[in-house]
Amino acid sequence: MDNIDQAKRVLEDNTNVLYGIFGIISGSGYFPPLPFLNEFFLAGSDPCDQDGRMGRWRRFALTLSEYDVVKAWWIENNPNTIESQLGCDCWNDWVQEILEQ
């Protein structure tokens, strides 16, 4: 499975799993910038999924061109979404911003 397909599968599965962070992100109107999204993918699991309902995935990182494809796919499925750093420096801070909205 290539990185684009892997990213789409992880994001889709995480959106649908109870307590998956992308379930919350999907309704936020925001999408993380590449470095933040790669932090998530490189973790190999979602720390918000404390019950492990989704399980782990193979750790990976997207290139800029792969990210552009994944972001376009996400926005197509979540209209009116924009990429934003939300004034944050890392994935954990970005997620906290999303959760506090």
N, CA, C and O atoms as a GROMACS GRO file, in nm:
protein
  404
    1MET      N    1   0.086  -0.117   0.000
    1MET     CA    2   0.000   0.000   0.000
    1MET      C    3   0.090   0.124   0.000
    1MET      O    4   0.184   0.133   0.080
    2ASP      N    5   0.063   0.218  -0.089
    2ASP     CA    6   0.146   0.338  -0.092
    2ASP      C    7   0.102   0.436   0.017
    2ASP      O    8  -0.002   0.417   0.080
    3ASN      N    9   0.180   0.539   0.038
    3ASN     CA   10   0.154   0.634   0.147
    3ASN      C   11   0.021   0.706   0.131
    3ASN      O   12  -0.047   0.732   0.230
    4ILE      N   13  -0.017   0.739   0.009
    4ILE     CA   14  -0.145   0.809  -0.012
    4ILE      C   15  -0.261   0.719   0.030
    4ILE      O   16  -0.349   0.762   0.104
    5ASP      N   17  -0.261   0.596  -0.018
    5ASP     CA   18  -0.368   0.503   0.020
    5ASP      C   19  -0.367   0.475   0.170
    5ASP      O   20  -0.472   0.467   0.233
    6GLN      N   21  -0.248   0.461   0.226
    6GLN     CA   22  -0.236   0.437   0.370
    6GLN      C   23  -0.292   0.556   0.449
    6GLN      O   24  -0.366   0.538   0.546
    7ALA      N   25  -0.257   0.677   0.407
    7ALA     CA   26  -0.306   0.797   0.476
    7ALA      C   27  -0.458   0.806   0.469
    7ALA      O   28  -0.524   0.833   0.570
    8LYS      N   29  -0.514   0.782   0.353
    8LYS     CA   30  -0.660   0.787   0.338
    8LYS      C   31  -0.728   0.683   0.427
    8LYS      O   32  -0.829   0.710   0.491
    9ARG      N   33  -0.670   0.562   0.431
    9ARG     CA   34  -0.729   0.456   0.511
    9ARG      C   35  -0.723   0.492   0.660
    9ARG      O   36  -0.821   0.476   0.732
   10VAL      N   37  -0.606   0.540   0.706
   10VAL     CA   38  -0.592   0.577   0.847
   10VAL      C   39  -0.689   0.689   0.883
   10VAL      O   40  -0.757   0.682   0.985
   11LEU      N   41  -0.697   0.792   0.799
   11LEU     CA   42  -0.786   0.905   0.829
   11LEU      C   43  -0.932   0.862   0.827
   11LEU      O   44  -1.010   0.902   0.914
   12GLU      N   45  -0.970   0.782   0.730
   12GLU     CA   46  -1.109   0.736   0.722
   12GLU      C   47  -1.143   0.646   0.841
   12GLU      O   48  -1.246   0.664   0.905
   13ASP      N   49  -1.057   0.551   0.870
   13ASP     CA   50  -1.082   0.462   0.985
   13ASP      C   51  -1.086   0.542   1.115
   13ASP      O   52  -1.171   0.517   1.200
   14ASN      N   53  -0.995   0.637   1.130
   14ASN     CA   54  -0.989   0.716   1.252
   14ASN      C   55  -1.111   0.806   1.266
   14ASN      O   56  -1.157   0.831   1.377
   15THR      N   57  -1.164   0.855   1.155
   15THR     CA   58  -1.284   0.937   1.159
   15THR      C   59  -1.402   0.856   1.210
   15THR      O   60  -1.490   0.909   1.279
   16ASN      N   61  -1.405   0.729   1.175
   16ASN     CA   62  -1.520   0.645   1.207
   16ASN      C   63  -1.510   0.571   1.340
   16ASN      O   64  -1.611   0.520   1.390
   17VAL      N   65  -1.391   0.565   1.399
   17VAL     CA   66  -1.376   0.494   1.525
   17VAL      C   67  -1.420   0.586   1.641
   17VAL      O   68  -1.394   0.706   1.639
   18LEU      N   69  -1.485   0.527   1.739
   18LEU     CA   70  -1.526   0.603   1.857
   18LEU      C   71  -1.404   0.665   1.922
   18LEU      O   72  -1.306   0.594   1.950
   19TYR      N   73  -1.407   0.793   1.948
   19TYR     CA   74  -1.299   0.871   2.010
   19TYR      C   75  -1.179   0.896   1.920
   19TYR      O   76  -1.076   0.942   1.968
   20GLY      N   77  -1.188   0.866   1.791
   20GLY     CA   78  -1.080   0.898   1.699
   20GLY      C   79  -1.072   1.049   1.681
   20GLY      O   80  -1.175   1.114   1.662
   21ILE      N   81  -0.953   1.106   1.685
   21ILE     CA   82  -0.937   1.251   1.677
   21ILE      C   83  -0.986   1.306   1.544
   21ILE      O   84  -1.033   1.419   1.539
   22PHE      N   85  -0.975   1.230   1.437
   22PHE     CA   86  -1.021   1.283   1.309
   22PHE      C   87  -1.173   1.286   1.297
   22PHE      O   88  -1.226   1.351   1.207
   23GLY      N   89  -1.243   1.217   1.385
   23GLY     CA   90  -1.388   1.235   1.394
   23GLY      C   91  -1.422   1.376   1.438
   23GLY      O   92  -1.518   1.436   1.391
   24ILE      N   93  -1.342   1.429   1.528
   24ILE     CA   94  -1.360   1.567   1.575
   24ILE      C   95  -1.307   1.665   1.472
   24ILE      O   96  -1.371   1.766   1.444
   25ILE      N   97  -1.192   1.635   1.415
   25ILE     CA   98  -1.133   1.724   1.314
   25ILE      C   99  -1.225   1.737   1.194
   25ILE      O  100  -1.234   1.845   1.135
   26SER      N  101  -1.293   1.629   1.156
   26SER     CA  102  -1.380   1.634   1.038
   26SER      C  103  -1.490   1.738   1.050
   26SER      O  104  -1.538   1.789   0.948
   27GLY      N  105  -1.532   1.770   1.171
   27GLY     CA  106  -1.636   1.870   1.191
   27GLY      C  107  -1.582   2.008   1.227
   27GLY      O  108  -1.659   2.101   1.248
   28SER      N  109  -1.450   2.021   1.233
   28SER     CA  110  -1.390   2.147   1.279
   28SER      C  111  -1.374   2.252   1.170
   28SER      O  112  -1.368   2.371   1.200
   29GLY      N  113  -1.368   2.208   1.044
   29GLY     CA  114  -1.343   2.301   0.934
   29GLY      C  115  -1.195   2.325   0.908
   29GLY      O  116  -1.159   2.409   0.826
   30TYR      N  117  -1.109   2.250   0.979
   30TYR     CA  118  -0.964   2.266   0.964
   30TYR      C  119  -0.899   2.134   0.928
   30TYR      O  120  -0.951   2.026   0.959
   31PHE      N  121  -0.784   2.144   0.862
   31PHE     CA  122  -0.701   2.028   0.830
   31PHE      C  123  -0.559   2.065   0.869
   31PHE      O  124  -0.514   2.176   0.842
   32PRO      N  125  -0.487   1.972   0.932
   32PRO     CA  126  -0.352   2.006   0.980
   32PRO      C  127  -0.252   2.025   0.866
   32PRO      O  128  -0.264   1.960   0.762
   33PRO      N  129  -0.155   2.112   0.885
   33PRO     CA  130  -0.047   2.125   0.787
   33PRO      C  131   0.038   1.997   0.785
   33PRO      O  132   0.032   1.916   0.877
   34LEU      N  133   0.116   1.982   0.680
   34LEU     CA  134   0.195   1.861   0.659
   34LEU      C  135   0.279   1.818   0.779
   34LEU      O  136   0.273   1.701   0.817
   35PRO      N  137   0.358   1.906   0.841
   35PRO     CA  138   0.440   1.858   0.953
   35PRO      C  139   0.357   1.801   1.068
   35PRO      O  140   0.398   1.704   1.132
   36PHE      N  141   0.242   1.860   1.094
   36PHE     CA  142   0.156   1.812   1.203
   36PHE      C  143   0.093   1.678   1.166
   36PHE      O  144   0.089   1.586   1.249
   37LEU      N  145   0.044   1.667   1.044
   37LEU     CA  146  -0.017   1.541   1.001
   37LEU      C  147   0.087   1.429   1.004
   37LEU      O  148   0.056   1.317   1.043
   38ASN      N  149   0.209   1.460   0.962
   38ASN     CA  150   0.314   1.358   0.968
   38ASN      C  151   0.345   1.317   1.111
   38ASN      O  152   0.376   1.200   1.135
   39GLU      N  153   0.338   1.409   1.206
   39GLU     CA  154   0.357   1.370   1.346
   39GLU      C  155   0.254   1.264   1.386
   39GLU      O  156   0.286   1.167   1.454
   40PHE      N  157   0.130   1.284   1.342
   40PHE     CA  158   0.023   1.188   1.371
   40PHE      C  159   0.053   1.053   1.306
   40PHE      O  160   0.046   0.950   1.373
   41PHE      N  161   0.087   1.054   1.177
   41PHE     CA  162   0.114   0.928   1.107
   41PHE      C  163   0.236   0.856   1.164
   41PHE      O  164   0.238   0.734   1.173
   42LEU      N  165   0.338   0.931   1.204
   42LEU     CA  166   0.460   0.871   1.258
   42LEU      C  167   0.441   0.813   1.397
   42LEU      O  168   0.523   0.732   1.443
   43ALA      N  169   0.334   0.853   1.465
   43ALA     CA  170   0.305   0.797   1.598
   43ALA      C  171   0.262   0.650   1.588
   43ALA      O  172   0.288   0.572   1.680
   44GLY      N  173   0.196   0.614   1.479
   44GLY     CA  174   0.153   0.476   1.461
   44GLY      C  175   0.024   0.439   1.531
   44GLY      O  176  -0.024   0.327   1.519
   45SER      N  177  -0.033   0.534   1.604
   45SER     CA  178  -0.163   0.513   1.669
   45SER      C  179  -0.215   0.649   1.714
   45SER      O  180  -0.141   0.748   1.719
   46ASP      N  181  -0.344   0.653   1.746
   46ASP     CA  182  -0.408   0.777   1.789
   46ASP      C  183  -0.415   0.778   1.942
   46ASP      O  184  -0.484   0.694   2.000
   47PRO      N  185  -0.346   0.871   2.008
   47PRO     CA  186  -0.351   0.874   2.153
   47PRO      C  187  -0.491   0.906   2.208
   47PRO      O  188  -0.519   0.878   2.324
   48CYS      N  189  -0.576   0.964   2.126
   48CYS     CA  190  -0.713   0.992   2.170
   48CYS      C  191  -0.796   0.864   2.175
   48CYS      O  192  -0.896   0.858   2.247
   49ASP      N  193  -0.757   0.763   2.101
   49ASP     CA  194  -0.826   0.634   2.098
   49ASP      C  195  -0.768   0.547   2.210
   49ASP      O  196  -0.701   0.447   2.184
   50GLN      N  197  -0.796   0.587   2.334
   50GLN     CA  198  -0.735   0.522   2.449
   50GLN      C  199  -0.777   0.377   2.468
   50GLN      O  200  -0.707   0.301   2.534
   51ASP      N  201  -0.890   0.338   2.410
   51ASP     CA  202  -0.933   0.199   2.420
   51ASP      C  203  -0.872   0.113   2.310
   51ASP      O  204  -0.892  -0.009   2.308
   52GLY      N  205  -0.798   0.175   2.217
   52GLY     CA  206  -0.734   0.099   2.110
   52GLY      C  207  -0.831   0.037   2.012
   52GLY      O  208  -0.802  -0.068   1.954
   53ARG      N  209  -0.944   0.101   1.992
   53ARG     CA  210  -1.045   0.046   1.902
   53ARG      C  211  -0.996   0.041   1.757
   53ARG      O  212  -1.035  -0.048   1.681
   54MET      N  213  -0.912   0.137   1.721
   54MET     CA  214  -0.862   0.140   1.584
   54MET      C  215  -0.738   0.053   1.568
   54MET      O  216  -0.713  -0.001   1.460
   55GLY      N  217  -0.663   0.040   1.671
   55GLY     CA  218  -0.538  -0.035   1.660
   55GLY      C  219  -0.426   0.053   1.606
   55GLY      O  220  -0.440   0.175   1.594
   56ARG      N  221  -0.316  -0.010   1.574
   56ARG     CA  222  -0.197   0.061   1.527
   56ARG      C  223  -0.188   0.053   1.375
   56ARG      O  224  -0.253  -0.030   1.312
   57TRP      N  225  -0.106   0.139   1.317
   57TRP     CA  226  -0.077   0.135   1.174
   57TRP      C  227   0.073   0.143   1.154
   57TRP      O  228   0.148   0.182   1.244
   58ARG      N  229   0.115   0.106   1.034
   58ARG     CA  230   0.256   0.118   0.997
   58ARG      C  231   0.292   0.266   0.997
   58ARG      O  232   0.225   0.346   0.931
   59ARG      N  233   0.396   0.303   1.068
   59ARG     CA  234   0.438   0.443   1.074
   59ARG      C  235   0.490   0.487   0.938
   59ARG      O  236   0.561   0.413   0.870
   60PHE      N  237   0.454   0.608   0.899
   60PHE     CA  238   0.496   0.661   0.770
   60PHE      C  239   0.484   0.812   0.772
   60PHE      O  240   0.427   0.870   0.864
   61ALA      N  241   0.540   0.876   0.670
   61ALA     CA  242   0.530   1.021   0.653
   61ALA      C  243   0.499   1.050   0.507
   61ALA      O  244   0.544   0.978   0.417
   62LEU      N  245   0.424   1.154   0.484
   62LEU     CA  246   0.390   1.197   0.349
   62LEU      C  247   0.491   1.299   0.298
   62LEU      O  248   0.544   1.379   0.374
   63THR      N  249   0.516   1.295   0.168
   63THR     CA  250   0.590   1.402   0.102
   63THR      C  251   0.491   1.515   0.075
   63THR      O  252   0.371   1.498   0.095
   64LEU      N  253   0.540   1.629   0.032
   64LEU     CA  254   0.451   1.742   0.002
   64LEU      C  255   0.351   1.706  -0.108
   64LEU      O  256   0.233   1.738  -0.097
   65SER      N  257   0.397   1.640  -0.213
   65SER     CA  258   0.305   1.605  -0.322
   65SER      C  259   0.201   1.502  -0.275
   65SER      O  260   0.085   1.510  -0.316
   66GLU      N  261   0.241   1.407  -0.192
   66GLU     CA  262   0.145   1.311  -0.137
   66GLU      C  263   0.045   1.382  -0.046
   66GLU      O  264  -0.075   1.354  -0.051
   67TYR      N  265   0.094   1.473   0.035
   67TYR     CA  266   0.008   1.551   0.124
   67TYR      C  267  -0.097   1.628   0.045
   67TYR      O  268  -0.213   1.631   0.084
   68ASP      N  269  -0.056   1.689  -0.066
   68ASP     CA  270  -0.151   1.766  -0.147
   68ASP      C  271  -0.265   1.679  -0.197
   68ASP      O  272  -0.380   1.723  -0.200
   69VAL      N  273  -0.235   1.555  -0.235
   69VAL     CA  274  -0.339   1.462  -0.280
   69VAL      C  275  -0.432   1.426  -0.165
   69VAL      O  276  -0.554   1.427  -0.180
   70VAL      N  277  -0.375   1.395  -0.050
   70VAL     CA  278  -0.455   1.357   0.067
   70VAL      C  279  -0.540   1.475   0.114
   70VAL      O  280  -0.657   1.458   0.148
   71LYS      N  281  -0.481   1.594   0.117
   71LYS     CA  282  -0.556   1.713   0.159
   71LYS      C  283  -0.673   1.739   0.064
   71LYS      O  284  -0.783   1.770   0.109
   72ALA      N  285  -0.651   1.727  -0.066
   72ALA     CA  286  -0.759   1.748  -0.164
   72ALA      C  287  -0.871   1.645  -0.143
   72ALA      O  288  -0.989   1.679  -0.151
   73TRP      N  289  -0.833   1.521  -0.117
   73TRP     CA  290  -0.932   1.416  -0.090
   73TRP      C  291  -1.011   1.450   0.036
   73TRP      O  292  -1.134   1.436   0.038
   74TRP      N  293  -0.942   1.494   0.142
   74TRP     CA  294  -1.009   1.528   0.268
   74TRP      C  295  -1.108   1.643   0.246
   74TRP      O  296  -1.222   1.637   0.293
   75ILE      N  297  -1.064   1.746   0.176
   75ILE     CA  298  -1.150   1.863   0.153
   75ILE      C  299  -1.270   1.826   0.065
   75ILE      O  300  -1.380   1.878   0.085
   76GLU      N  301  -1.249   1.738  -0.031
   76GLU     CA  302  -1.361   1.691  -0.113
   76GLU      C  303  -1.467   1.623  -0.027
   76GLU      O  304  -1.587   1.637  -0.052
   77ASN      N  305  -1.423   1.550   0.074
   77ASN     CA  306  -1.515   1.479   0.164
   77ASN      C  307  -1.560   1.563   0.282
   77ASN      O  308  -1.655   1.525   0.352
   78ASN      N  309  -1.496   1.674   0.306
   78ASN     CA  310  -1.529   1.765   0.416
   78ASN      C  311  -1.528   1.908   0.363
   78ASN      O  312  -1.436   1.985   0.391
   79PRO      N  313  -1.631   1.944   0.285
   79PRO     CA  314  -1.634   2.077   0.222
   79PRO      C  315  -1.618   2.190   0.324
   79PRO      O  316  -1.651   2.175   0.442
   80ASN      N  317  -1.566   2.301   0.276
   80ASN     CA  318  -1.543   2.421   0.356
   80ASN      C  319  -1.433   2.402   0.460
   80ASN      O  320  -1.425   2.477   0.558
   81THR      N  321  -1.348   2.303   0.439
   81THR     CA  322  -1.233   2.281   0.526
   81THR      C  323  -1.114   2.355   0.471
   81THR      O  324  -1.093   2.359   0.349
   82ILE      N  325  -1.036   2.414   0.559
   82ILE     CA  326  -0.913   2.481   0.518
   82ILE      C  327  -0.796   2.426   0.596
   82ILE      O  328  -0.811   2.379   0.709
   83GLU      N  329  -0.679   2.431   0.535
   83GLU     CA  330  -0.557   2.396   0.606
   83GLU      C  331  -0.517   2.516   0.690
   83GLU      O  332  -0.516   2.629   0.640
   84SER      N  333  -0.484   2.493   0.817
   84SER     CA  334  -0.441   2.602   0.902
   84SER      C  335  -0.352   2.549   1.013
   84SER      O  336  -0.375   2.442   1.068
   85GLN      N  337  -0.250   2.625   1.043
   85GLN     CA  338  -0.160   2.593   1.153
   85GLN      C  339  -0.222   2.631   1.287
   85GLN      O  340  -0.178   2.584   1.392
   86LEU      N  341  -0.325   2.716   1.283
   86LEU     CA  342  -0.397   2.762   1.403
   86LEU      C  343  -0.302   2.823   1.507
   86LEU      O  344  -0.329   2.818   1.627
   87GLY      N  345  -0.192   2.882   1.458
   87GLY     CA  346  -0.097   2.946   1.547
   87GLY      C  347  -0.016   2.851   1.634
   87GLY      O  348   0.043   2.892   1.733
   88CYS      N  349  -0.014   2.724   1.597
   88CYS     CA  350   0.052   2.621   1.678
   88CYS      C  351   0.186   2.581   1.617
   88CYS      O  352   0.214   2.607   1.500
   89ASP      N  353   0.268   2.517   1.701
   89ASP     CA  354   0.400   2.472   1.658
   89ASP      C  355   0.413   2.322   1.643
   89ASP      O  356   0.513   2.273   1.591
   90CYS      N  357   0.312   2.246   1.687
   90CYS     CA  358   0.322   2.100   1.680
   90CYS      C  359   0.183   2.038   1.681
   90CYS      O  360   0.083   2.104   1.708
   91TRP      N  361   0.179   1.909   1.650
   91TRP     CA  362   0.054   1.833   1.644
   91TRP      C  363  -0.023   1.841   1.775
   91TRP      O  364  -0.143   1.868   1.774
   92ASN      N  365   0.042   1.818   1.888
   92ASN     CA  366  -0.030   1.816   2.016
   92ASN      C  367  -0.096   1.950   2.046
   92ASN      O  368  -0.209   1.953   2.093
   93ASP      N  369  -0.026   2.060   2.020
   93ASP     CA  370  -0.086   2.193   2.042
   93ASP      C  371  -0.202   2.216   1.945
   93ASP      O  372  -0.304   2.273   1.983
   94TRP      N  373  -0.185   2.171   1.821
   94TRP     CA  374  -0.288   2.188   1.719
   94TRP      C  375  -0.415   2.113   1.760
   94TRP      O  376  -0.526   2.166   1.751
   95VAL      N  377  -0.398   1.989   1.805
   95VAL     CA  378  -0.513   1.910   1.850
   95VAL      C  379  -0.582   1.978   1.967
   95VAL      O  380  -0.705   1.980   1.974
   96GLN      N  381  -0.505   2.032   2.059
   96GLN     CA  382  -0.565   2.101   2.173
   96GLN      C  383  -0.648   2.220   2.127
   96GLN      O  384  -0.756   2.246   2.181
   97GLU      N  385  -0.600   2.293   2.028
   97GLU     CA  386  -0.678   2.405   1.970
   97GLU      C  387  -0.809   2.354   1.914
   97GLU      O  388  -0.914   2.415   1.937
   98ILE      N  389  -0.805   2.243   1.840
   98ILE     CA  390  -0.927   2.186   1.782
   98ILE      C  391  -1.024   2.146   1.892
   98ILE      O  392  -1.143   2.174   1.883
   99LEU      N  393  -0.974   2.081   1.996
   99LEU     CA  394  -1.060   2.035   2.104
   99LEU      C  395  -1.122   2.150   2.183
   99LEU      O  396  -1.229   2.134   2.242
  100GLU      N  397  -1.056   2.264   2.186
  100GLU     CA  398  -1.107   2.377   2.262
  100GLU      C  399  -1.205   2.463   2.184
  100GLU      O  400  -1.259   2.559   2.239
  101GLN      N  401  -1.228   2.433   2.060
  101GLN     CA  402  -1.321   2.512   1.978
  101GLN      C  403  -1.463   2.489   2.020
  101GLN      O  404  -1.554   2.548   1.962
   0.00000   0.00000   0.00000
